[in-house]
Amino acid sequence: MSGIGAVISLDGSSPDPALIARLCESLSRLGPDGINAWQGVSSALIHAHFHTAPEALQQRQPFQDPEGRCVITLDGRIDNREELIRDLRVSNQEVSDPELVLFSYKKQGVDCVRSLLGDFAWAIWDGEKQELFCARDVLGVRPLYYCRSGKSLLVASDLNSLILATGVSPSVNWQLISEMVAGEFHHWQLETGYAGFFRFPQAHYLVSGFSEHESWHRYWTIGEQGEEHYKRDSDYIDRFKELLEQSVASCLKSSHPVALLVSGGVDSSSIASVANALMKAGRTRSKLYLCSALFQNTPGADERRYVDAIRENCAGLMPLAICGDEYWSLKEWNARKGEYCEPEVSADGSLVVGLLRKAKEQGCRVVVSGHWGDQVLCGDAYLHGRTLHDVPFDRLFSELPFFLDRSRWWEILLSYAFFALPPPVGNRLRSFWKAHRRQDRFISVRVRREPPRLHPSPTFKAQSARLTYGHLMSGWDAARRSTMEYWAAATGIEWRFPFQDRRLVDFLLNIPPRLRFQRGQKKYILREAMQGVLGDTVRMRDNAAYFDSLLERGVRSREKEQLTRLLCESRLAKAGIVEQSALLEYWHRSLEDTRVSVRPMLWSILAEKWLQKFERFSCLT
C-alpha cells in the first residue's frame, strides 16, 4: 500500500522544513514508485507511490484540484466508481480515485465519506476553509496514525515513519503493554505501543484547523442500516453470493500478478474458487497464484488433502507453496525489518511472512486472503452459549447436541447465564473471571481502565450478530490488524480482504440467524452459496487445522535458549508489570513438563521480544 503523510502547523505558521523532510525520508521506503510532496503556507501533504491498480500508473499524488482550493493524498481503492461517477455527474469516465474523492468532497463536504466504498485512508487540505480533513475506512483496513510535534499535527499511514519524522526517541506506552500482558486489548482502538502516538479509529473522520483541538466524528455504524428482507432463504443466499463476487472482483484489480493465500479452510478456498470463476468469465485480467503452506511433519496443520482439492478445482490458477514445517513460531523475529513496529500479537509471523515473500518473488504486489471470514460469518456459533438465544424453541433440542459437542456443558451454561444476567452483574462476574485467569499469576500491578466507547452496538435482534459486531469493533481486532500491517509492510505487499467489504458485512449482520448456523453447520450461508463453485471436499469440511506444534517447536526447542535469556532479564519485571520469579518458575515448568502449556506466557513473551527489539533503536528508560 502507498504511504501518505500530512503536516499542519496549528498556529498558522509555515511548517518546519526539517519535519517535512524527515517525514518524506521515512515514508520513502513505502514508495518504490517514487515520492512527491506538496507544500502550502501552513500545511504539507506527502505521497509515497506504490502502484497496484492499473489506473494508479497514471496518477500523480498529492493531487490538487484545478481551482487550487483542495489537495489530497489517498492510500486506497474506491470500489463504487461507476455509481459515484453517475451520481456526481462526472463527465470524465477515466477519473482517478483521488480525483473522484476530491470531487465528491467538493460536492458533499465531509459527508462524502459515507458514500464511498472500499479500503481507504486519506488527508485533504482545504485551502479555503484552512482545515485538514482525514478519514479512515469503515473496517479499518488501511492504517492511519497521528501525533503532535511541537505546534504541528502529523498524520501518516505508517507508524514507524511518523515516529522517525518527529526526530525524538519515543517512550513506551506502559499502560497498553501492561494490558496486553493481561490479555486485554480494549485501548488498541485508539492507542499504540508508544506514548503520544495514536491510531485513527475506524469509521471516523477528523477535521483540524488552527486550534489546539481536533474534531472527531463517527460517520458509519456497520449493521445499523437494517435488514434486506427476502421471502426465501435462497434469495438471501443469492444476494450474499452476488456481494461476495463484487468484493472479490474489487480485490483482484491489480496491474501486477495477485496471490491468493489458501489454507484449505472454507473461507480462503471460497475466495479462490470465486476468483477462478471470475477469471473464467473474463471479469478479471490479473494473473492469479494459489499460495499455500504445506506440512509433512507438523501434526494438525497438514491440510494437503484440502489444498490439493482446491488446486484441482481451480486448475487455471498457478500453484505456489512453501514448506510450512520450517517456519516455527518466533523464527526470524529479530530479522524482520521495522524499527518501531508495535508489539506483535501472534507468534506465527514467520509462517505468514514466508507466504508473503513467496508471492513477492513471483512479482505480486497484492495478496488476497480469507481473513475475517470467521468474524463476519460468526465463526463457530456452537462454541458460544449466548447464540442459543437465536435458536427457536421448536429447534432447541435438535440444535443443543451440536452445542454440547463443540464445548463443555458448563461453559455453555455459564456463557448463556452471563448474557442473561443484568449487565452490571454480568460485567462484574466477567471481571472476576478475567482477574483469575492463568496468565495473571505473573502480573504484579494490574491496570484497569474503562474501555473506550467508540462504537456502541446497534440494536441487533440476533445474539450471533452482536457477537460478530463485537469482534469487528474490538481492540483485539485493532491489535491483530496492526500486526498484519507490519507483516505486509515488511515484505512490500498490499493485503486485501474480501470479507471486509462494507456492503458484505452490513448484509451479513442482518441476515436471519438460521443462515449463520443450523443442523451443526457453521457458516451455513457461505457453504450454501458455494454449491457448484467449491468442491464438497472443502465446502462441507467441519474440522479446522491447528498450529500448536509450530508454537511448541519454536518455544520448547528452536528458540528455547534465546527465550530463557530474554526472560532472565525481563524488561517487564524491571517495569514492575510482572513478577520475575513467578514468570521463570512457570517457564521452567513448561520446559520440563510438556503437559504444562506455554500459552499462558505467550503475551509476556511477545511483549518481551518487542521490548528487546525496541531497546536497539531507542533509549528505553
N, C-alpha and C positions, 0 to 999 in steps of 0.2 A: 504494500500500500504506500501511497505517497506520503511525504512528510509535509505538514503545514505548520506555520507559526505566525504569531501576531504579537506586536508590541504597541501599547498605547501609553502615552505619558498622561498621567492622571491630573496634572496641573496645567495641561495645555501647552507645555513647552516642547521643544524638539527632543525626541528620544535619544538616549545615549548611543552614539555610533558604535562604541565598543560592544555594547549589549547586543545590538542588531548583528554585528559581525560575528560574535560568538554563537548566536542562535543559528545564523546561516551555516557556520562551520560545523556545528554539532548536528544539524539536520541533513547535511550533505551526504552522510553515509546512507541515508534512506533514498537518495535520489541518483540512481545510476544513469538516468537520462538527463541530468542537468538540474541546476537550481537557479531560481530567479527571485528577485526581491523588488518590492515597490515601497517607496517611502513618501509619506506626506508631511505636512507641517508638524503634526503631533502623533503620528502613527506609522507603522510599517507592517507589511504583510510579506510572508515568505512562502515559497512553494518548492519542494524538492520533488522532482518528477520521477515517478515510477509507472511507466506506461503499461497498462494491461488491456484496456478496452480498445477496439480498433479506432474509434473516434478520438481517443486521447492522443493519438500520434500527431494530430493537427492542433491540439490545444496548447495555448500558452497561458500559464498562470504565474502570478496573480493576474486576474483579468479585470480590466477597467472598462466600464460602460462608455459608449461614445460621448455622452454628455459630461463625463468626468466626475459624476456625482458619487458613484459607488465602486468599490473594488472588492473582489472576492478571491479567497484561496480555499479550494474544496478538495477534500480527500473523500472519494466515494463514488457511488454509482446510483443514478436515478433510473428506476425501473418502470415508471409510468410515463415515459417521454411522450408517446403518441397522445395520451389523454391530456397531458399538460399543454402540448402544442395546440391541440384543438380548443381547449377551454380558454387558453390565454390568447388565442388567435395570433399565434406566431407564424409569420409568413415563411421564414427560413426553416425548412424541414431538417436541415443538417446542423441545426444549432447545437452547440456543445453543452455538456451538462452544467459547467459553471455559468455559462451564459443563460441557460434556462432557469437556474436557481436565482440568478440576479434579476432576470426579467420578472420572475414570479414575486420576488421580494419588492420590486418597484411597483408592482400592481396591487399586492395584497398586504404589504408591510410584514411585520413579524408573524402574522397568521399564515404566511405562505408555508411554513414548516409543516403544518397539518396536512397539506395537500400533496406532499412529496413522499414517494415510496422508494425504498432502497436502503442501502447502507451508506451513511454519510457522517462527516464532521466538517464544519466549515467555520470560517471567520469572515465577516463582511464589515468593511469600514464604510459608513455612510457619512460622506463629507458634508452634506447639507445639514444633517442632524448632529454631526460631530459625535457619533456613537459607534461603538463596536458591538456587532450582533453575532453571537456564536451559538451554534446548535449542534446537538448530537442525536443520532437516530434513536428510534423508539426502543429498540432492544439493546443498544449499546454495542453494536458490532464493531464500529470504528472508534478507536480510543481518542480521548481528548483530556488534557490536563491544564492546570493553570496555577500561577503563583504571583506574589507581589515581590518586586525587587526595587527597593527604594520608593520612588514616586512613579514607578511603572508597573503596569499589569502585563504579564506574559502569558501567552496561550500557545500550546504546542500539542501535536498528536503523538509525541514520543516523550515519555517521562525522562529518559536519560538525557535527551537533548535539552529539555527545559532546565534540568539541574546544572548541566555544564554551562548553559548560557548565563546563569546568574553569576558565575565566577567565584562562588563561595562553596566551602565544603559543607555538605548537608549534614543534618543530625538525625538520629533515628527517632521515629515515632514510637516510643516505647509502649505507650498505651495500646496501640494497634498490635504490636508484636506480642504483648502480654495476652491479649485476647486471642490471638492466633494460637499460641501455645495451649490455651484452654479449649481450642476447637471452636471458637466463636468468631464470626466474620461480619457482624452487623454493620460496622462502620466502614467496610471496604467500598460501600456505595459512594462515599464522599472523600475518604481519606486515602493516603498512600503510606508506604513504609517510611516516609521522610516527613519530618515536622515542617509545616509551612508549604507543602506541595500537595495539591488537591486534585481529585478526579471530578470531571464533569459528570453529573448523574445522567443516566439515560433518560430519554423522552423529555429533556429540559432544554431551554434556551436561556441565554444570558444577554443582557443589554448593559453596557457600561459606557459612561461618558466621563466628563471631567468632575468626578466626585470620589469620595472615599468608599462608596458602597456600590455593589453591583445589584442588578435587579434580576432575580431568578423567576422562571415561570415553567411549570409543567404543562406541556402542550398536548399530551396524549395519554390516555389510560387504556391499555390493551384490554379487550373484552367488554369494555363499557358500552360498546355500540349495540349490543343486544344480539339476539339470535336471528339467523336466517331460517325462516320456517319453511319446511318442505313436508309434503304429505307422506312420502315413503322414505324408508331408510336408504334405499337405492339412490334416491335423489341427493341425499347428504353425501353418500359415497362418491357419486359422480362429480359433485361440486368440489369435494376435497381433492379428487384426482386432478381436476382442472387447475385448482390453485397450486398443487404441488408441481405440475408440469410448468406453469408460469414461473414459479420460483426457481426451479432447476434451470430452465432456459435462461433466466436472467443471470444466474451464477455462472453459466458456461460462456458468457460473452467475453472473448479474450482475443487479443492479437497474437498470442503465443499458445503453445500446447497447454492443456489443462489436465491435471492429475486428479483422479477420484480415489480418495482413501477408502478402501473397502476391507472391513474386518471379517465379514462373513455373517454379521448380525443383520437383522431385518431392516434397520434404519439405513445404514450405508449401502446395503445391497439394493434397497428400493431406489435410492438416489441414482445408483449406477444403472439400474435397469431402465429408469425413466430417461436418463441421459442417452442410453443406447437407442431407445425408441425415438427420441428427438433427432438423433443423428440419422437414423434410417429414414425419417420423414423429411430430412433436409432442413430442419429448423435450427441447426447449429452447424457451423463450419469449422469449429475448433477441432484440432487433433486431440483425441482423448486417450488417457492412460488409466489402467487399473493398477493401483499401487497398494500392496499388501505386505504384512509381516507374516512370514511362515515359520512355524516352530516344529522341531522334532524332539527336543529334549526338555520341554517345559510343560509339565502336566497341567491340564486345564486350559492352556492358552492355544492349543493346537486346533485350528479351525480350517485345516486344509480341505476337508470334505466340502465345506460350505463355500470356500473361496474357489475351489475347482468348479462347483456348480454355477457360481456367478460368472466365471470366465467362459464357461460353455454357453451360458445364457446370453452373454454379451461378447460374442465372438468377434465383433467389429472393433473392439477396444484393445489397445496394445497392453499386454500384461507387464507389470514391474513387480519386483519382490526384493525384500531384504531378509536375511536370516535373523529372526527375532531373538533366538537363543543368546546372541552375543550382545544384546542390549539390556543388561541387567540394570536394576534401579540404582540411581545416583552415579552411573558411569559418565565420565567426561563432564561432571558438574562444573568443575573449575575451568574447563577448557572452552566452555561456551562464551561467546562474546557478549558484551553488555556490561559496562562499568557499574551502572547504578540500577540494574534490574531490581524489581521488587522481589520479596520472598516468593519462591515457587511453592505452590500448594499441592503439587503432585511430585512423587519421586520417580515417575516413569518418563521424564522428559527426554532421556537418551533414545528411547524407542521412537517417540514421536518425531524428534529432530532427525533421526535416521531416515524415517519415511520422507520427511520434507526435503532432506538433502538428495535422496534418490530421485525425487521429482525434479529438483533443481538441475540435476545432471542431464536430464532429458530436455532441458530448455524451457521447462514450465515456470511460469511466474504466478500462476493461480492454482490453488488446491481447493477442491470441494469435498466436503465430508458430511456425514450424517449426525454430527454432534448436535445436541439439544433435541434430538428426536425423543429421547426418554422423557425430557421435561414437558414438551408441548403435547405429547401423546399420553401423558400421565404415567409413563413407565409401567411398572408392575403395580397396578392399583390394588392387587390382592395382598400386598405387603403392609397396607395401611388400614387399620381398623376403622378410621373415620369414613372411608369410602363405603362402608356398609350402609351408611345413610342414603347412598344413591341407589341401593337395590330395593325394588318394590317388594312389598310383603309377600306377594304370591311367588316371587323368585328367591326369597331369602334362604330357604332351606336347601334349594338346589345350588345356590352360589356359595353357601357357607363352607362346604368341604374344600373348595379351592382356596379360600382364605386360610383355613386350617392347614392345608398342605404347604402353603408358602411361609407361614410364620407359626410361632408357638401360640397356643391359645391365650396365655396370659398377656402376651404382647398385644394381641388384637383387642383383648378386653380393656387393657389399660389405655390404648390409643383411642378406642371408642369412648371410653369413660371420660378421659381427659377432655375430649372435644365436646362431650355432652354437658360438662360442668359449666357453671357460670365463669366467664373469662377471668375475673380476679382469682378465683380458687384454682382454676386450671393452670394459670400462669405461675402461681406460687408453687404448685406441685411440680411443674416442669422445671422451675428454677432449682428446687430442692434436688430433683433427679440429676440435673446437669452439674450441680455442685459436688456430687459424689461419684462422678464418672471416674474411670480408672486412671486416665492421664492426669487428672487433677491432683493425684498424690504427689506429684513433683512440684506443684506450684506453691511459692512462698506467699505472694501477695496477689490476690485476685482483683482485677479491675472490673468494676461494674458501672456500665453506662447505659442510659436509655437508648434503644435503637432509634435511628432517625426515621421520621415518618414522611418519607419522600413519596411513597407510592401506596396510599391507603387503598385497600382492596375494594373493588366494586361489589355490589350485592349479587353474588352468584348463588343460584339455587343448588347447584351440584357441589358437593364437597370435593370431588375429584378436580373440578375447575379451580376451586380455591387452592388446592394443593399445587396445581400447575402454576397458578399466578404467584403463589408464594415462592416457588423455586425460581421463576424467571426474574423476580424483583428482589431477590435476596442479596445480602452482602457476599454470601458464598459464591453466588453466580458471578459477581463482580471480581472476586478474587480468582476464580477459575479463568475468567476472560483475561485478566492481567497476565497470568502465567502463559496462556496460549498466545497472546500478543507477543510476548517476549520470545517464545519459540519461533514464531513466524518471522519476526524481525531479525532474529539471529541467523536465519537461513535465507533471507531475502525473498520471502514468499508472501503473497496475499491470500489469506484464508477466507473462504466463503462458506456460508451455512444455509442451505435451502430451507431448513426447518425454522430459520429465524426471520422469515418473511412476515411482515406485519399483517398482511391480508390473511395468510395461512393461520397465524397464531390467533388473531381475532375470531376467525371462524371456529377453530378447534376449542376455544374457551367456551363456546356457546352451543356446542352440539349436545344432544341428549346423552346422559351418562352411559346408556346401554351401548352406544357406539364406541365408547372408550374401552370397555371390558364387558365380556359376557361369556358364559359357558367355559370359563377357565382361560379364555384367550385375552391376553393383554394386547394393547394397540390394535384393537379389533378393526377400526375403520381403515387403518393402513393395510392390514392383511387382506381385507376385502377389496380395497381399491387396487391391489397388486395382482389380483387374479388375471391370468393370461399375460401378465407383464413380467412377473418374477416367478421362477420355478418353485414348486411346492416344497422342495427340499429345504429351502431357506425360508420361504413365506410362512410355513407352519412350524418353523423351529421354535421350541419352547424352552431351550436351555441357553445359558449365557456362558461366555468364556470368562475366566478369572485369571489374574496375573500375579497372584500371591507368590508364586515360585520365583518370579523376577525380583520381587522385593526381598524374599528370603535369600536368594543368591547374592544380591548386592550387599545387603546389610550383614548377613552372617558369614559371608565368605570373601567376596572380592573387595569390599570396602571396609572390612572389619577393623583393620589396624588403623586406617585413617580416621574412622569414626571414633574409635577408642581414644585416640589422641585428642580429637576435637572435643569430646565430652569431658575429658580430664581437665581441659582448660576452658570450661563452659563460660561463654560470654553471657548467657542468660543468668547463670549463677552470680556472676560479677555485678550484673544489673539488678540483682535481688528478685528476679522473676521466678526462678526455680531453686530447689534445694539440691546442691551438687551431690551430696551423699545419697539421697533418695534416687536421683537420676542414675548415678553409677551403679547402685545396688540393683536396680531393675535391669539395667543394661547387661550386667554380667550374668544375671539370672537368665535373661533371654538368650545369651550365647551358650550357656551350659545346658539349658533345657529347651528343646525345640517346641515343647508344648506351651511355652510362655510366648505369647505373641509380641512382636515388636511394634505393632500398630499403635498402642497407647503412647509410644515415644515418638511417633512419626512427626507430629507438628514441632516437637522440640528439636528433632534432628534437622528438619528443613529450615527452621529459624536459625539454628547454629551454623549451618552451611552458608546461609545468606550473610550472617554477621561476619563470618570469617572472610568471605569474598569482599564484603563492604569495607573491611579494615584495610584491604590492599590499596584502596583508592581514596580513602578519607582519613582524617584524623579523628578516630572514634574516641569519645570520652565517656 
